[in-house]
Amino acid sequence: MKVLALETATKAGSIAIADEEAFIGEVRLDVSIAHAERVMDSIIWLLKSSHISIDEIDAFAVSIGPGS
């Protein structure tokens, strides 16, 4: 089961992919502008660099805020 996780509650946000066996990859966002301006491009980059298709993601995890 592959999980794509998003954390955007603070300026130091992150996006990560993990499965049952390993941590696959992470992108850290340390921006003074809204994460929304960078999060989609970062997700696409992480998926491509991890050689994973969005179709392979089984679940999404998100923080509950506050934040973007």
C-alpha positions in Angstrom: 0.0 0.0 0.0 1.6 3.3 -1.1 0.6 6.5 0.8 1.1 10.1 -0.4 1.3 12.4 2.6 1.0 16.2 2.7 1.9 18.6 5.5 1.3 22.3 4.9 0.3 23.6 8.4 3.5 25.6 8.7 6.0 27.3 6.4 8.1 24.1 6.5 5.7 21.9 4.7 6.5 18.5 3.2 5.2 15.8 0.8 6.2 12.2 1.2 5.6 8.8 -0.3 5.9 5.6 1.7 4.7 2.0 1.6 4.7 -0.9 4.1 8.3 -1.6 3.6 10.1 1.7 3.1 10.1 5.4 3.0 10.2 6.1 -0.8 10.8 9.9 -1.0 10.2 13.3 0.3 10.1 16.9 -0.8 10.4 19.7 1.8 8.7 23.0 1.2 10.2 25.9 3.1 8.5 28.9 1.5 7.3 32.3 2.6 4.5 32.2 0.0 1.5 29.9 0.1 2.2 26.2 -0.3 -0.6 26.0 -2.8 1.7 27.7 -5.3 4.2 24.9 -5.1 2.5 21.8 -3.8 1.2 20.4 -7.1 4.5 20.8 -9.0 6.3 19.2 -6.0 3.9 16.2 -6.0 4.5 15.7 -9.7 8.3 15.9 -9.3 8.2 13.5 -6.4 6.1 10.9 -8.3 8.3 11.2 -11.4 11.6 11.0 -9.4 10.3 8.0 -7.5 9.1 6.3 -10.7 5.6 6.0 -9.3 2.3 6.8 -11.1 -0.5 8.6 -9.2 -2.6 5.4 -10.1 -0.3 3.4 -7.8 -1.1 5.6 -4.8 -3.5 3.7 -2.5 -4.2 6.4 0.1 -3.6 10.1 0.9 -2.7 11.4 4.3 -3.0 15.1 5.2 -2.6 17.2 8.3 -5.7 18.9 9.6 -4.2 22.4 9.8 -4.1 25.2 10.3 -2.5 26.2 7.1 -2.8 26.0 3.3 
